[in-house]
Amino acid sequence: MMENELCENKFKSKLQIESIDFSSDKKKQRTSYHCDICGKSFSRSEHLERHTTTHTGEKSYLCDICGKSFTESGSLRMHRDIHTGEKPYRCDICGESFPQNSHLTRHRHTHKRKRPYHCDICGQSFYSSSDLTVHKRSHTGEKPYECEICGQSFSQSCILTLHKRIHTGEKPFHCDICDKSFPRKDCLIIHKRSHTGEKPYPCDICDKSFLHNSHLTRHRHTHTREKPYGCDICGKSFSCCGDLTKHKRTHTGEKPYRCDICGRSFSQSGQLTFHKRIHTAERPYHCEICGKSFSRKGCLMIHKRRHSGDKPYHCDICGKSFCTNAELTRHKHVHTGEKPNHCEICGKSHRHTHKRERPYHCDICGQSFYGSSDLTVHKRSHTGEKPYECEICGQSFSQQKHNRITNNIGIKEL
């Protein structure tokens, strides 16, 4: 009997040892798939294969509706829901539906106010582990997604996708009202508000409303005078993060936005958009009063003030009003006696004449000028723009002084 018990115990312990050894082997197997590019380990070979595509950029799963490509079959399935509009995952609390279960899971946390994923560096909390992973890159500086065209790197694959559209010119989101296209869905949503007049973000201080939440955030700083975003190079502060990003490019010289027609590069996407209109002669902003067209929305707004007589910029010294902030700034020099371009050689307000500097260059023909106003007038020789019309004879001119000369001749003849 004792012998049987002894055998049984030995048998049990042997099974336990085998079990331990087996589980130990399994653990070794779980971490046996290593990425030979970055060294990351995976428990399954298919996980390693999926991970490898983040380095190679391979996208073998193609959407047969719009042609978009994906690295995983699951991502393609989720993408197809955009076309079908199917949202099978419904929140049992508020009834909102989602195309993906992960979106529903994240949404449920908004009801519970639960953010279970915490950053061990700064303590910030997140609804999902993927959000935490992306956030941690802001501490580590990791940018694993690289553009193969220009070499710029990004912390998220979705930002790389958006960036690539700068190079390709792809604008997959189309406005069904005016046929205008956009590289991002949120840009289309904001654009549509220009048709509907919707401004869903009101300021609780002055009741002014805005198209976009970021515009409201920036506006609020005008009340508080707060500028929370500081440049770590020169110390200059800004009211919004986007302005700081643009400012930093003045230090780095980075110009990521390149014109595919002439090759010129710009630090801001908006500058590239305006520049391209020189090549295309596009003037999408039209005055409904006189029919005149403009390449920039701001120019149209200033032009409209000529019709309405609106002068929103007031001098706090003499009370005189002006159409533009630049005109007000120039006027204030009359009171202060300030000469912002004071010449130490002759005392006048022009330095470039003595130094032979012509810092303003025409991006069409390369000609250079002493002042920005000279460049503006010169550009009209390329565009054919003649904004100054004589009220006596109806003739148009590229410069206001030509109009004055014609008026004086007409008055003398009368």
C-alpha positions as CSV (number, residue, x, y, z in Angstrom):
1,M,0.0,0.0,0.0
2,M,2.8,2.4,1.0
3,E,4.5,1.5,-2.3
4,N,1.4,2.3,-4.3
5,E,1.1,5.7,-2.5
6,L,4.8,6.4,-3.1
7,C,4.4,5.5,-6.8
8,E,1.3,7.7,-7.0
9,N,3.0,10.6,-5.4
10,K,6.0,10.2,-7.7
11,F,3.7,10.0,-10.7
12,K,1.9,13.2,-9.6
13,S,5.1,15.1,-9.0
14,K,6.4,13.9,-12.4
15,L,3.3,15.2,-14.1
16,Q,3.7,18.5,-12.2
17,I,7.3,18.7,-13.4
18,E,6.3,17.9,-17.0
19,S,3.5,20.4,-16.7
20,I,5.9,23.1,-15.4
21,D,8.5,22.2,-18.1
22,F,5.8,22.3,-20.7
23,S,4.3,25.6,-19.6
24,S,7.9,27.0,-19.4
25,D,8.4,25.8,-23.0
26,K,5.2,27.5,-24.0
27,K,6.3,30.7,-22.4
28,K,9.5,30.5,-24.4
29,Q,7.5,29.9,-27.6
30,R,5.2,32.9,-26.8
31,T,8.2,35.3,-27.0
32,S,10.0,33.5,-29.8
33,Y,8.9,35.8,-32.7
34,H,11.2,38.8,-33.0
35,C,11.1,41.7,-35.4
36,D,14.6,41.9,-37.0
37,I,14.1,45.6,-37.7
38,C,13.2,47.0,-34.3
39,G,13.6,44.0,-32.0
40,K,10.0,43.9,-30.8
41,S,8.8,40.4,-29.7
42,F,5.4,38.7,-30.4
43,S,3.7,35.6,-29.1
44,R,2.3,34.6,-32.5
45,S,3.8,34.6,-36.0
46,E,0.8,36.3,-37.6
47,H,1.2,39.2,-35.1
48,L,4.8,39.6,-36.2
49,E,3.7,39.5,-39.9
50,R,1.1,42.2,-39.1
51,H,3.7,44.3,-37.3
52,T,6.3,44.0,-40.1
53,T,3.9,45.9,-42.4
54,T,4.3,49.0,-40.3
55,H,8.0,49.1,-41.4
56,T,7.5,48.0,-45.0
57,G,4.4,50.1,-45.6
58,E,2.8,47.1,-47.5
59,K,-0.9,47.4,-47.9
60,S,-2.2,44.2,-49.6
61,Y,-5.9,44.6,-48.6
62,L,-7.7,46.7,-51.2
63,C,-11.2,48.3,-51.0
64,D,-13.1,47.4,-54.2
65,I,-15.3,50.5,-53.8
66,C,-12.8,53.4,-53.4
67,G,-9.5,51.7,-54.0
68,K,-8.0,52.5,-50.6
69,S,-5.4,50.0,-49.3
70,F,-4.9,48.6,-45.8
71,T,-2.2,46.5,-44.0
72,E,-4.8,44.2,-42.3
73,S,-8.0,42.5,-43.4
74,G,-9.7,43.7,-40.2
75,S,-8.9,47.3,-41.1
76,L,-10.4,46.8,-44.5
77,R,-13.6,45.3,-43.0
78,M,-14.0,48.3,-40.7
79,H,-13.3,50.7,-43.5
80,R,-16.1,49.1,-45.6
81,D,-18.6,50.2,-43.0
82,I,-18.0,53.8,-44.1
83,H,-19.4,52.9,-47.5
84,T,-22.3,50.8,-46.3
85,G,-23.1,53.1,-43.3
86,E,-23.6,50.0,-41.2
87,K,-23.3,50.6,-37.4
88,P,-24.0,47.2,-35.7
89,Y,-22.7,48.2,-32.3
90,R,-25.3,50.0,-30.2
91,C,-24.8,51.7,-26.8
92,D,-27.5,50.4,-24.4
93,I,-27.3,53.6,-22.3
94,C,-27.9,56.4,-24.9
95,G,-28.7,54.4,-28.1
96,E,-25.8,55.7,-30.2
97,S,-24.5,53.3,-32.8
98,F,-20.9,52.6,-34.0
99,P,-19.3,50.8,-36.9
100,Q,-16.7,49.1,-34.6
101,N,-16.9,47.4,-31.2
102,S,-13.8,49.2,-30.1
103,H,-15.5,52.5,-30.8
104,L,-18.5,51.4,-28.6
105,T,-16.1,50.3,-25.8
106,R,-14.4,53.7,-25.8
107,H,-17.8,55.5,-26.0
108,R,-19.1,53.6,-22.9
109,H,-16.3,55.1,-20.8
110,T,-17.8,58.5,-21.5
111,H,-20.9,57.5,-19.5
112,K,-18.8,55.9,-16.7
113,R,-16.3,58.7,-16.8
114,K,-13.8,55.9,-16.4
115,R,-10.3,56.3,-17.9
116,P,-8.5,53.1,-16.8
117,Y,-5.3,53.6,-18.7
118,H,-2.8,55.8,-16.9
119,C,0.5,57.3,-18.0
120,D,3.2,56.4,-15.5
121,I,5.2,59.5,-16.5
122,C,2.7,62.4,-16.2
123,G,-0.3,60.7,-14.7
124,Q,-2.7,61.6,-17.5
125,S,-5.5,59.0,-18.0
126,F,-7.1,57.6,-21.2
127,Y,-10.1,55.6,-22.3
128,S,-8.1,53.0,-24.3
129,S,-4.7,51.4,-24.3
130,S,-4.0,52.6,-27.9
131,D,-4.6,56.2,-26.8
132,L,-2.1,55.7,-24.0
133,T,0.5,54.2,-26.4
134,V,0.2,57.2,-28.7
135,H,0.4,59.7,-25.8
136,K,3.6,58.1,-24.4
137,R,5.3,59.0,-27.7
138,S,4.9,62.6,-26.7
139,H,7.3,61.8,-23.8
140,T,9.7,59.5,-25.6
141,G,9.7,61.5,-28.9
142,E,9.2,58.2,-30.8
143,K,8.0,58.7,-34.4
144,P,7.8,55.2,-36.0
145,Y,5.9,56.2,-39.1
146,E,8.2,57.7,-41.8
147,C,7.2,59.3,-45.1
148,E,9.2,57.6,-47.9
149,I,8.9,60.7,-50.1
150,C,10.4,63.4,-47.8
151,G,11.7,61.4,-44.8
152,Q,9.5,63.3,-42.2
153,S,8.4,61.1,-39.3
154,F,5.2,60.9,-37.3
155,S,4.0,59.5,-34.0
156,Q,0.8,58.1,-35.6
157,S,0.0,56.2,-38.9
158,C,-3.1,58.3,-39.4
159,I,-1.0,61.5,-39.4
160,L,1.4,60.0,-41.9
161,T,-1.6,59.2,-44.2
162,L,-2.8,62.8,-44.0
163,H,0.7,64.1,-44.6
164,K,1.1,62.0,-47.7
165,R,-1.8,63.8,-49.3
166,I,0.4,67.0,-49.3
167,H,2.6,65.2,-51.8
168,T,-0.1,63.4,-53.8
169,G,-2.6,66.2,-53.8
170,E,-5.3,63.6,-52.9
171,K,-8.6,65.2,-51.6
172,P,-11.0,62.3,-51.1
173,F,-13.7,64.2,-49.2
174,H,-16.0,66.1,-51.6
175,C,-18.6,68.8,-50.8
176,D,-21.9,67.9,-52.5
177,I,-23.0,71.5,-52.6
178,C,-20.1,73.3,-54.4
179,D,-17.9,70.3,-55.5
180,K,-14.9,71.6,-53.5
181,S,-12.7,68.8,-52.2
182,F,-10.6,68.3,-49.0
183,P,-7.8,66.0,-47.8
184,R,-9.5,65.5,-44.4
185,K,-13.1,64.7,-43.3
186,D,-13.1,67.3,-40.5
187,C,-12.1,70.0,-43.1
188,L,-15.2,69.0,-45.1
189,I,-17.5,69.2,-42.1
190,I,-16.2,72.7,-41.2
191,H,-16.5,73.8,-44.8
192,K,-20.1,72.7,-45.1
193,R,-20.9,75.1,-42.2
194,S,-20.0,78.0,-44.6
195,H,-23.0,76.9,-46.7
196,T,-25.4,76.4,-43.8
197,G,-24.2,79.3,-41.7
198,E,-23.9,77.0,-38.7
199,K,-21.6,78.2,-35.9
200,P,-21.9,75.6,-33.2
201,Y,-19.2,77.0,-30.8
202,P,-20.4,80.1,-28.9
203,C,-18.2,82.2,-26.6
204,D,-19.8,82.4,-23.1
205,I,-18.2,85.8,-22.5
206,C,-19.2,87.8,-25.6
207,D,-21.8,85.5,-27.3
208,K,-19.7,85.5,-30.5
209,S,-19.9,82.1,-32.3
210,F,-17.4,80.1,-34.4
211,L,-17.3,77.4,-37.0
212,H,-14.6,75.4,-35.2
213,N,-13.8,74.6,-31.6
214,S,-10.1,75.6,-32.1
215,H,-11.3,79.1,-33.3
216,L,-13.3,79.5,-30.1
217,T,-10.3,78.4,-28.0
218,R,-8.1,81.0,-29.8
219,H,-10.8,83.7,-29.4
220,R,-11.2,83.1,-25.6
221,H,-7.5,84.0,-25.2
222,T,-8.4,87.5,-26.5
223,H,-10.5,87.9,-23.3
224,T,-8.0,86.3,-20.9
225,R,-4.9,87.6,-22.7
226,E,-3.6,84.1,-22.0
227,K,-0.8,82.7,-24.3
228,P,0.0,79.3,-22.9
229,Y,2.1,77.9,-25.7
230,G,5.7,79.1,-25.4
231,C,8.6,78.7,-27.8
232,D,11.5,76.9,-26.1
233,I,14.0,78.6,-28.5
234,C,13.1,82.3,-28.2
235,G,10.5,82.4,-25.4
236,K,7.8,83.9,-27.6
237,S,4.3,82.9,-26.5
238,F,1.1,82.0,-28.5
239,S,-2.6,81.6,-27.8
240,C,-2.9,78.4,-29.7
241,C,-0.7,75.3,-30.4
242,G,-1.0,75.7,-34.2
243,D,0.5,79.2,-34.1
244,L,3.5,77.9,-32.1
245,T,4.1,75.0,-34.6
246,K,4.1,77.6,-37.5
247,H,6.4,79.9,-35.5
248,K,9.0,77.2,-34.8
249,R,9.5,76.7,-38.5
250,T,11.0,80.3,-38.6
251,H,13.8,78.8,-36.4
252,T,14.2,75.5,-38.1
253,G,13.7,76.7,-41.6
254,E,11.4,73.8,-42.3
255,K,9.1,74.2,-45.3
256,P,7.2,70.9,-45.7
257,Y,4.7,72.2,-48.3
258,R,6.0,72.0,-51.8
259,C,4.5,73.4,-55.0
260,D,4.4,70.6,-57.6
261,I,4.3,73.1,-60.5
262,C,7.4,75.3,-59.7
263,G,9.1,73.5,-56.8
264,R,8.8,76.3,-54.3
265,S,8.4,75.3,-50.7
266,F,6.4,76.9,-47.9
267,S,6.2,76.6,-44.1
268,Q,2.4,76.6,-44.0
269,S,-0.2,74.7,-46.1
270,G,-2.3,77.8,-46.5
271,Q,0.7,79.6,-48.1
272,L,1.0,76.8,-50.6
273,T,-2.8,77.0,-51.4
274,F,-2.5,80.8,-52.0
275,H,0.6,80.4,-54.1
276,K,-0.9,77.8,-56.4
277,R,-3.6,80.3,-57.3
278,I,-0.8,82.4,-59.0
279,H,-0.3,79.4,-61.4
280,T,-4.0,78.6,-61.8
281,A,-5.3,82.2,-61.7
282,E,-8.1,80.8,-59.5
283,R,-10.1,83.4,-57.6
284,P,-12.8,81.5,-55.7
285,Y,-14.1,84.5,-53.6
286,H,-16.6,86.7,-55.4
287,C,-18.1,90.0,-54.3
288,E,-21.9,89.7,-54.8
289,I,-22.2,93.5,-55.0
290,C,-19.8,94.3,-57.9
291,G,-18.8,90.8,-59.1
292,K,-15.1,91.3,-58.4
293,S,-13.2,88.1,-57.5
294,F,-10.3,87.5,-55.1
295,S,-7.8,84.7,-54.4
296,R,-8.1,85.1,-50.7
297,K,-11.2,85.3,-48.4
298,G,-9.5,88.0,-46.3
299,C,-9.1,90.2,-49.4
300,L,-12.8,89.8,-50.2
301,M,-13.8,90.8,-46.6
302,I,-11.6,94.0,-46.8
303,H,-13.0,94.8,-50.3
304,K,-16.6,94.5,-49.0
305,R,-15.8,97.2,-46.4
306,R,-15.3,99.6,-49.3
307,H,-18.9,99.0,-50.3
308,S,-20.4,99.0,-46.7
309,G,-18.1,101.8,-45.4
310,D,-17.4,99.6,-42.4
311,K,-14.2,100.6,-40.6
312,P,-13.8,98.3,-37.6
313,Y,-10.3,99.4,-36.5
314,H,-10.4,102.6,-34.3
315,C,-7.5,104.8,-33.2
316,D,-7.7,105.1,-29.4
317,I,-5.8,108.5,-29.6
318,C,-7.9,110.5,-32.1
319,G,-10.8,108.2,-32.8
320,K,-10.2,107.9,-36.5
321,S,-11.4,104.6,-38.0
322,F,-9.8,102.3,-40.7
323,C,-10.8,99.3,-42.9
324,T,-7.8,97.2,-42.0
325,N,-5.5,96.7,-39.0
326,A,-2.5,97.5,-41.2
327,E,-3.9,101.0,-42.0
328,L,-4.5,101.6,-38.3
329,T,-0.9,100.6,-37.4
330,R,0.5,102.9,-40.1
331,H,-1.7,105.7,-38.9
332,K,-0.6,105.4,-35.2
333,H,3.0,106.2,-36.3
334,V,1.6,109.8,-37.0
335,H,0.9,110.1,-33.2
336,T,3.9,108.3,-31.9
337,G,6.4,109.7,-34.4
338,E,7.8,106.2,-34.8
339,K,9.6,105.3,-38.0
340,P,9.8,101.5,-38.1
341,N,12.2,101.4,-41.0
342,H,14.4,104.4,-39.8
343,C,17.6,104.8,-41.9
344,E,20.7,105.5,-39.9
345,I,22.4,107.0,-43.0
346,C,20.0,109.7,-44.1
347,G,17.3,109.7,-41.4
348,K,14.4,108.7,-43.7
349,S,12.3,105.6,-43.4
350,H,14.0,103.5,-45.9
351,R,17.1,101.3,-45.3
352,H,17.0,99.1,-48.4
353,T,17.8,101.9,-50.8
354,H,21.3,102.5,-49.3
355,K,22.0,98.9,-48.6
356,R,20.9,97.9,-52.1
357,E,18.7,95.3,-50.5
358,R,15.6,94.1,-52.4
359,P,14.2,91.5,-50.0
360,Y,10.8,91.1,-51.8
361,H,11.0,88.6,-54.7
362,C,8.4,87.8,-57.3
363,D,7.8,84.0,-57.3
364,I,6.8,84.1,-61.0
365,C,9.7,85.9,-62.7
366,G,12.2,86.3,-59.9
367,Q,12.4,90.1,-60.0
368,S,13.2,91.8,-56.6
369,F,11.8,94.9,-55.0
370,Y,12.6,97.2,-52.0
371,G,9.1,97.1,-50.6
372,S,6.2,94.6,-50.3
373,S,3.8,97.2,-51.9
374,D,6.1,97.4,-55.0
375,L,6.0,93.6,-55.3
376,T,2.2,93.7,-55.0
377,V,1.9,96.3,-57.8
378,H,4.4,94.3,-59.9
379,K,2.4,91.0,-59.6
380,R,-0.5,92.7,-61.3
381,S,1.6,92.8,-64.5
382,H,1.4,88.9,-64.4
383,T,-2.2,88.6,-63.2
384,G,-3.6,91.4,-65.3
385,E,-5.4,92.8,-62.2
386,K,-6.5,96.4,-62.4
387,P,-8.3,97.2,-59.2
388,Y,-8.5,101.0,-59.5
389,E,-11.4,102.2,-61.8
390,C,-11.7,105.8,-63.0
391,E,-15.2,107.1,-62.1
392,I,-15.1,109.6,-65.0
393,C,-14.1,107.5,-68.0
394,G,-14.5,103.9,-66.6
395,Q,-10.9,103.0,-67.4
396,S,-9.1,100.6,-64.9
397,F,-5.5,100.8,-63.6
398,S,-3.1,98.6,-61.8
399,Q,-2.0,101.5,-59.5
400,Q,-4.1,104.1,-57.7
401,K,-1.7,107.0,-58.8
402,H,-2.6,106.3,-62.5
403,N,-6.2,106.7,-61.6
404,R,-5.5,110.1,-59.8
405,I,-3.5,111.3,-62.8
406,T,-6.4,110.5,-65.2
407,N,-8.9,112.2,-62.8
408,N,-6.8,115.4,-62.7
409,I,-6.6,115.4,-66.5
410,G,-10.3,114.9,-66.7
411,I,-11.0,117.7,-64.2
412,K,-8.7,120.1,-66.1
413,E,-10.5,119.3,-69.4
414,L,-13.8,119.8,-67.8
